[in-house]
Amino acid sequence: MSKPSAGTYVIYNRVLDASGRKLAITYNGEGNYATATPLSNGDLQKWIIRDFDPQTQSVTPATNSGLQAGWGSEGVEVLPAGNYVWTIRSSDSGYTIKDGGVTVNWGLGTAVEGQKIAIGSDTGNEKQRWILERV
């Protein structure tokens, strides 16, 4: 299992919504939760992945380099940069995005538009697997 190279990516869920659309992680402003919206390749769906150390990486909205994807009470919250790091690794079914301690995963409760990106225990479900497309 390898980590992605540093760069700018669109990140979308492995599971399609009921209409067959890919749901991408979307930035909704500072202090707001990232949500899943239909893939458009718009600027709000672009994320910069940077190496923090040999094991972990930060995830930053491409439109605001002073912020990072952090851990909020209801999921992935975009916060002022503060060394929020994630362990991103490839697997047979897509990438997993876990906390630095590798205890919980990013995922979707349900594959519907507007769903917050959740952080929870690894269930092995494909809703916790992501496709990273370099842009």
trRosetta pair geometry for C-beta under 8 A, 3 or more apart (Angstrom, degrees):
i j d omega theta_ij theta_ji phi_ij phi_ji
1 89 4.2 35 158 176 118 117
1 90 5.4 -173 -152 65 67 65
1 91 6.1 -3 -114 -79 113 64
2 89 6.9 147 73 -147 18 71
2 90 5.3 7 53 20 70 116
3 55 7.9 156 -48 -162 147 33
3 57 6.4 156 -178 -26 132 128
3 87 7.7 -97 -98 -168 117 58
3 88 5.4 92 -143 81 88 80
3 89 5.9 -52 -82 -92 65 58
3 90 7.7 -161 -87 -11 19 81
4 7 7.4 -101 146 39 107 98
4 9 7.1 8 153 -57 159 150
4 49 5.8 43 87 98 119 161
4 57 7.6 -39 58 -19 87 173
4 88 5.9 -40 14 118 98 128
4 90 7.5 115 -60 -52 74 95
4 95 7.0 -16 -39 -107 114 145
4 132 5.4 -64 -86 104 153 163
5 134 8.0 8 64 -92 104 133
6 49 5.8 -148 -133 102 49 77
6 50 5.3 41 -137 -123 113 43
6 51 5.3 -77 -64 -17 118 87
6 57 7.4 -171 -94 -135 78 120
7 48 7.4 -120 136 -144 22 64
7 49 6.3 3 52 52 50 92
7 134 5.5 4 118 -133 140 107
8 46 5.5 8 -179 -177 108 107
8 47 7.1 159 -153 80 61 34
8 48 5.2 -32 -96 -95 73 69
8 49 7.8 172 -93 15 23 72
8 62 5.7 58 -138 -98 116 126
8 134 7.0 93 79 -157 58 66
8 135 5.4 -74 115 66 99 83
9 46 7.2 151 77 -152 29 62
9 47 5.6 -31 67 65 80 86
9 48 7.9 141 19 -100 72 22
9 49 6.0 16 9 -9 121 113
9 132 4.7 -22 -163 -167 147 90
9 133 6.2 131 -160 65 81 42
9 134 5.6 -49 -98 -96 78 45
9 135 6.4 133 -126 9 23 88
10 24 5.6 -40 180 -138 98 133
10 39 6.8 84 162 -143 136 101
10 41 5.9 -66 -73 -110 153 64
10 45 5.1 28 -131 136 97 104
10 46 6.1 -49 -76 -95 72 58
10 47 7.5 122 -105 17 26 85
10 132 7.8 152 76 -156 45 45
10 133 4.8 -19 60 64 93 102
10 135 5.5 70 -18 -32 93 129
11 24 6.5 119 77 -156 48 76
11 25 4.6 -3 80 22 105 118
11 45 7.9 -157 37 179 61 80
11 47 5.8 -16 -5 29 114 135
11 95 7.9 -78 -140 64 102 134
11 97 7.9 34 -166 -45 146 144
11 130 5.3 1 -174 180 96 130
11 131 7.2 160 -155 78 48 49
11 132 5.6 -14 -104 -102 79 69
11 133 7.7 -174 -79 22 32 72
12 22 4.5 29 167 166 151 108
12 23 6.0 146 -158 79 90 38
12 24 4.2 -52 -89 -90 91 67
12 25 7.2 -150 -88 -4 40 69
12 39 5.3 -17 -92 -80 146 118
12 130 6.9 149 78 -157 27 77
12 131 5.3 -17 65 57 81 99
12 133 7.2 7 12 2 102 114
13 22 7.2 172 53 -167 67 68
13 23 4.8 -1 26 69 114 97
13 24 7.8 -148 -1 -83 72 26
13 36 6.2 -4 -16 -127 128 132
13 108 5.6 -5 -111 -11 154 132
13 111 6.3 -162 104 -119 148 101
13 127 6.5 1 -167 -145 127 55
13 129 7.4 94 -163 80 63 56
13 130 6.1 -54 -106 -106 41 67
13 131 7.6 20 101 13 7 85
14 93 6.2 37 -138 156 160 90
14 94 4.4 -126 -77 -22 121 158
14 126 4.5 -112 98 177 129 95
14 127 7.2 -131 56 -86 94 23
14 129 3.9 15 -17 89 143 101
14 130 6.5 -105 -34 -77 84 19
14 131 6.3 127 -85 -32 63 90
15 23 7.7 -10 84 28 71 115
15 108 6.9 -128 55 56 121 132
15 111 4.4 -120 114 -75 113 145
15 126 5.2 121 -56 111 98 105
15 127 5.0 -26 7 -87 140 70
15 129 8.0 104 -22 56 81 89
16 19 7.9 -119 157 73 102 49
16 20 5.1 2 160 -147 142 35
16 21 6.2 141 -163 61 90 29
16 22 6.2 -55 -110 -80 80 46
16 23 7.4 145 -140 -9 36 88
16 111 6.6 86 103 158 23 147
17 20 7.2 -53 69 17 66 16
17 21 4.9 -8 38 55 109 88
17 23 5.7 97 -42 -50 102 114
17 38 7.5 -72 13 -87 139 84
17 111 4.9 -157 -94 138 56 93
17 112 5.9 101 -133 -107 110 38
17 113 6.4 10 -103 -38 160 77
18 111 7.6 149 -32 95 63 98
18 112 7.5 11 -4 -98 101 81
21 38 4.5 -38 166 -124 142 101
21 39 6.8 -172 175 19 88 84
21 113 7.8 16 80 -66 137 104
22 38 7.1 93 71 -155 56 58
22 39 4.1 6 86 -12 106 131
22 131 7.7 -58 -152 47 127 132
23 36 3.8 29 164 176 120 112
23 37 6.6 135 -152 55 75 12
23 38 6.5 -50 -102 -89 58 37
23 39 7.0 -126 -90 -38 9 80
23 108 7.1 58 94 -78 145 155
23 111 6.0 -173 3 -161 144 82
23 112 8.0 63 -95 78 151 8
23 113 6.8 -153 -116 -90 111 56
23 115 7.5 21 178 41 151 111
24 36 6.9 144 64 -149 26 62
24 37 6.3 -37 60 66 79 67
24 38 7.4 21 15 136 90 18
24 39 4.4 104 -29 -97 116 71
24 40 7.3 -122 32 19 139 64
24 45 4.4 29 129 -148 139 125
25 34 5.2 13 -172 165 94 128
25 35 7.8 149 -149 79 50 24
25 36 6.6 -37 -90 -94 45 62
25 45 6.9 128 76 -145 52 72
25 47 6.7 4 89 -35 120 138
25 76 7.5 -19 -150 84 123 155
25 117 5.7 26 -123 -70 102 143
25 130 7.8 -3 -26 -133 119 131
26 34 6.3 155 68 -164 43 75
26 35 5.4 -31 59 69 101 72
26 36 7.0 131 8 -124 98 12
26 37 4.4 14 -22 18 150 114
26 44 5.3 36 -161 131 85 104
26 45 5.3 -37 -100 -87 74 76
27 34 6.2 -33 -93 -110 44 89
27 44 4.7 -136 55 -164 87 77
27 45 7.5 -155 9 -72 82 27
27 47 7.6 151 -46 -82 112 86
27 61 3.9 71 -99 -116 155 132
27 63 6.5 -172 83 37 152 113
27 64 7.6 175 175 25 150 108
27 78 6.0 66 -140 -68 88 159
28 32 4.1 -95 96 114 103 138
28 33 6.8 10 44 72 132 46
28 34 6.7 173 6 -107 95 36
28 35 6.0 48 -38 8 132 103
28 44 7.5 67 -71 -171 43 127
28 78 7.3 166 50 16 66 130
29 32 4.7 59 68 12 83 129
29 78 7.2 161 96 70 28 131
30 64 7.0 -109 -61 136 97 166
30 67 5.7 -138 -102 -96 89 138
30 78 6.0 -108 -117 110 39 101
30 79 7.3 86 -159 -121 77 25
30 80 7.2 39 -151 -58 119 67
31 77 7.1 -10 -161 -180 30 106
31 78 7.1 -47 2 78 20 75
31 79 7.0 72 -85 -101 48 62
32 77 7.1 -170 108 -147 18 75
32 78 6.2 -1 62 38 63 102
33 72 6.2 -116 -93 55 90 150
33 74 6.0 -58 -85 89 145 107
33 75 5.4 64 -149 72 123 108
33 76 6.4 105 -158 77 76 58
33 77 5.3 -51 -94 -95 63 67
33 78 7.6 155 -121 0 15 78
33 116 4.5 -11 142 -134 143 110
33 117 6.9 -173 171 36 94 76
34 69 6.4 -10 -26 -121 141 107
34 75 7.4 -120 52 125 79 112
34 76 4.5 -29 35 99 115 114
34 77 7.5 -155 -4 -94 77 19
34 78 6.2 101 -53 -41 89 100
34 116 7.3 101 77 -157 51 64
34 117 4.6 -9 90 15 101 126
35 114 5.5 -21 180 -155 138 33
35 115 6.3 145 -159 74 83 36
35 116 5.6 -55 -100 -97 76 43
35 117 6.7 -152 -102 -21 22 79
36 108 5.8 10 -33 -100 152 126
36 111 7.3 -96 131 -146 160 54
36 112 7.5 111 82 79 121 36
36 113 6.7 -128 105 -125 82 34
36 114 7.1 -34 65 33 70 16
36 115 4.8 -1 34 59 113 91
36 116 8.0 -78 0 -9 82 1
36 117 6.6 122 -45 -70 84 78
37 40 7.4 -27 118 -4 107 109
37 45 7.4 -118 66 -83 103 112
37 113 5.8 53 -125 -149 55 87
37 114 7.0 57 -86 -61 78 46
38 113 6.2 -22 -32 -101 83 115
39 45 6.9 125 -137 -167 58 163
40 45 6.3 149 54 -5 79 145
41 45 6.4 -104 -116 72 15 130
41 46 7.8 46 -168 -61 53 94
41 135 6.7 161 -150 -116 97 142
42 45 5.3 89 60 10 70 102
42 46 7.8 -127 106 -16 41 91
43 46 5.6 -53 -154 20 42 116
43 62 6.2 -125 -168 84 76 115
43 63 5.2 85 150 -66 112 114
44 61 7.3 -16 -146 -156 53 117
44 63 6.5 -23 -91 -5 55 141
46 61 7.5 88 84 -167 64 58
46 62 3.7 -18 106 6 106 145
46 63 7.4 108 63 -30 100 80
46 135 5.9 -98 -117 65 108 141
47 59 5.3 -1 176 -171 127 91
47 60 6.6 143 -164 69 71 39
47 61 6.2 -51 -108 -105 69 38
47 62 6.3 -117 -84 -32 16 87
47 69 7.4 6 -143 -31 130 126
48 59 7.5 152 75 -157 48 42
48 60 4.5 -24 60 65 100 98
48 61 7.7 15 13 99 87 10
48 62 5.5 122 -34 -90 92 70
48 65 7.2 2 34 -111 151 83
49 57 5.2 19 -175 160 92 136
49 58 7.3 164 -150 80 47 47
49 59 5.8 -13 -99 -101 71 70
49 60 8.0 179 -75 22 26 75
49 88 6.8 -56 -144 29 137 163
49 132 7.7 -3 -22 -148 149 138
50 57 6.2 160 78 -162 38 84
50 58 5.0 -10 58 54 96 95
50 60 6.8 20 -1 2 112 117
51 54 7.8 17 -169 -93 116 25
51 57 5.6 -52 -103 -105 38 86
52 56 4.7 -32 56 97 121 91
52 57 5.7 177 -2 -111 90 23
52 58 5.4 102 -61 -28 110 89
52 83 7.1 107 -145 -150 133 74
52 85 4.6 -78 24 -112 166 125
53 56 5.5 34 45 41 88 87
53 85 7.6 13 17 -145 94 157
55 87 6.2 -26 157 -111 89 100
55 100 7.7 92 109 -154 111 77
56 85 3.8 52 153 164 133 124
56 86 6.3 140 -159 63 89 25
56 87 5.6 -62 -103 -76 75 66
56 100 5.0 -2 -102 -118 146 90
57 85 6.5 136 63 -155 20 82
57 86 6.0 -41 68 66 73 78
57 87 7.7 118 20 -107 80 25
57 88 5.5 -43 42 16 127 115
58 68 5.2 -61 -171 -134 111 125
58 69 7.7 157 -177 40 66 81
58 81 7.6 37 -171 -139 149 96
58 83 7.5 -100 -86 -143 123 32
58 84 6.2 98 -130 78 92 68
58 85 5.7 -63 -74 -100 70 64
58 86 7.3 115 -111 16 27 86
59 68 6.5 105 69 -164 54 76
59 69 4.1 -14 84 24 109 124
59 84 7.8 -66 40 105 77 106
59 86 6.0 2 -14 20 112 135
59 88 7.9 112 -63 -54 113 135
59 97 7.6 16 -45 -151 150 135
60 64 7.5 -133 175 88 91 62
60 65 5.9 42 159 -134 141 50
60 67 6.2 135 -148 84 80 62
60 68 5.3 -48 -90 -101 76 63
60 69 7.3 -132 -75 -8 29 78
60 81 7.2 0 -106 -92 114 106
61 64 5.0 26 79 43 112 86
61 67 5.7 5 26 77 103 119
61 69 7.8 118 -41 -52 75 82
61 78 6.2 21 -27 -139 122 140
64 67 4.7 32 111 13 113 115
66 80 6.5 -29 148 -141 90 72
66 81 5.7 -113 -177 -7 46 110
67 78 5.2 35 164 172 131 97
67 79 6.5 155 -154 81 85 24
67 80 6.2 -71 -108 -105 64 29
67 81 6.2 -150 -123 -47 11 73
68 78 7.3 178 88 -150 25 63
68 79 6.3 -30 63 66 73 74
68 80 7.7 12 21 128 83 22
68 81 4.8 92 -19 -111 108 63
68 82 6.7 -138 41 29 129 61
68 84 4.4 164 119 46 129 114
69 76 5.2 -14 -167 -170 105 110
69 77 7.7 133 -159 71 54 31
69 78 6.0 -39 -97 -97 52 69
69 84 6.4 -148 87 114 49 136
69 86 7.3 -8 88 -29 115 135
70 76 7.4 135 67 -160 34 58
70 77 5.4 -39 73 75 88 81
70 78 7.1 124 18 -125 84 18
70 79 4.0 -19 13 23 140 123
70 82 6.9 27 -94 50 133 108
70 84 4.1 -119 -100 -97 75 156
71 76 7.4 -43 -102 -109 42 48
71 77 7.1 12 120 30 10 93
71 84 6.9 180 -7 -142 78 116
71 99 6.8 25 -77 -105 137 114
71 119 6.0 -20 -134 -2 90 174
72 75 6.0 -3 65 64 98 43
72 76 6.9 52 21 144 98 7
72 77 2.8 81 -38 -20 128 129
72 79 7.5 159 -65 -46 96 116
73 77 7.9 33 19 -32 56 138
74 77 7.5 87 55 -59 77 106
74 116 5.9 -8 136 139 104 165
74 118 7.7 -73 161 -114 58 70
75 106 8.0 82 -166 -135 91 77
75 116 4.5 153 34 146 156 112
75 117 5.1 151 166 87 126 54
75 118 4.5 -83 -105 -108 112 35
75 119 5.4 153 -135 -4 50 81
76 106 6.0 24 -52 -122 128 112
76 116 7.5 176 40 173 74 84
76 117 4.1 -15 26 88 121 116
76 118 7.8 -49 -8 -7 83 4
76 119 6.3 124 -53 -47 69 103
79 82 6.5 -39 115 14 115 117
79 84 6.8 108 58 -33 113 145
81 84 7.6 -127 -148 15 48 93
85 100 4.6 59 89 -77 101 115
86 97 5.3 1 170 -172 137 87
86 98 6.5 145 -168 73 80 36
86 99 6.5 -67 -119 -115 65 27
86 100 6.8 -93 -95 -59 21 63
86 106 7.8 4 -144 -27 141 118
87 96 7.9 -1 105 105 84 95
87 97 7.6 150 75 -159 48 40
87 98 4.6 -25 62 69 99 95
87 99 7.0 13 12 90 95 25
87 100 6.1 124 -34 -120 94 31
87 102 5.1 -24 44 -80 157 87
88 95 5.8 7 -174 -179 88 123
88 96 7.3 -179 -144 87 45 51
88 97 5.2 -4 -102 -107 83 73
88 98 7.8 178 -75 25 37 66
88 132 7.8 68 176 -56 132 147
89 95 6.6 158 82 -151 32 74
89 96 5.5 -7 59 53 85 93
89 98 7.6 -8 14 13 102 109
90 94 7.8 -113 -148 159 60 22
90 95 5.6 -47 -98 -95 49 74
91 94 6.4 -2 60 64 89 39
91 95 6.9 140 15 -111 81 22
91 96 5.9 48 -13 -18 126 101
91 129 6.8 -100 61 -124 119 113
93 126 5.9 -108 165 -111 133 88
93 129 4.8 -65 118 -125 97 166
94 126 7.3 89 18 -152 130 79
94 129 3.4 109 63 165 122 105
94 130 5.4 160 156 56 120 28
94 131 5.5 -75 -133 -65 111 61
95 129 6.7 131 58 -165 38 66
95 130 4.6 -46 67 70 94 88
95 131 7.1 144 13 -95 97 18
95 132 5.4 34 -7 -17 149 108
96 105 5.6 -70 -163 -125 98 114
96 106 7.9 154 -174 40 56 80
96 122 7.4 10 -147 -115 137 118
96 128 6.6 20 -124 142 87 92
96 129 6.5 -47 -76 -108 66 63
96 130 7.4 138 -94 20 19 93
97 105 6.6 103 69 -159 57 68
97 106 4.1 -3 77 19 113 120
97 130 6.1 17 -16 12 109 142
98 102 4.9 53 125 -126 143 53
98 103 7.1 141 -177 37 110 34
98 104 6.4 150 -149 79 78 38
98 105 5.4 -42 -91 -92 76 61
98 106 7.7 -131 -74 -3 33 74
98 122 7.5 -21 -99 -64 116 116
99 102 6.8 -136 71 -49 67 20
99 103 5.8 -26 53 43 118 81
99 104 5.3 41 -5 50 113 86
99 119 7.3 68 -53 -164 105 125
103 121 7.9 -51 155 -111 71 66
104 119 5.3 66 133 168 129 86
104 120 5.8 -143 -159 133 108 7
104 121 5.9 -63 -116 -79 80 36
104 122 7.1 -169 -138 -35 34 73
105 119 7.2 -179 88 -148 31 55
105 120 6.6 -31 58 68 74 56
105 121 7.4 18 19 142 90 15
105 122 4.9 92 -18 -88 124 77
105 128 4.4 49 125 -165 144 121
106 117 5.5 -6 -165 171 104 109
106 118 7.2 139 -159 78 49 48
106 119 6.1 -31 -95 -95 54 69
106 128 7.0 144 86 -149 46 71
106 130 7.0 13 88 -40 117 133
107 117 7.5 135 61 -166 21 67
107 118 5.4 -37 72 68 73 97
107 119 7.8 129 24 -102 76 24
107 120 6.2 -69 42 43 119 98
107 123 7.8 62 -113 26 175 104
107 125 7.0 75 -153 78 142 107
107 127 5.0 76 -173 122 102 82
107 128 3.6 -37 -91 -94 122 73
108 111 5.5 85 114 -83 149 57
108 115 5.2 65 -149 116 100 144
108 117 7.0 -54 -79 -119 68 54
108 118 6.6 130 -114 16 20 101
108 127 4.5 -106 59 -174 85 106
108 128 7.9 -152 23 -68 59 48
109 115 6.3 -152 43 -161 86 125
109 118 5.6 86 -41 -25 86 147
109 127 7.5 139 -62 151 1 148
110 115 6.0 -161 68 -98 71 145
110 127 7.7 -51 -109 -130 16 151
111 115 7.3 -104 -128 11 17 154
111 127 6.3 -131 -57 -113 94 106
112 115 5.1 109 65 -41 74 113
115 118 8.0 -50 159 -24 100 95
120 123 7.7 8 112 -23 110 102
120 128 7.9 -106 67 -98 89 123
122 128 6.4 162 -133 142 64 162
123 128 6.4 143 43 -10 83 141
124 128 7.5 58 34 51 3 128
125 128 5.3 91 71 5 78 100
125 129 7.9 -146 110 -7 49 91
126 129 5.0 -53 -154 29 55 119
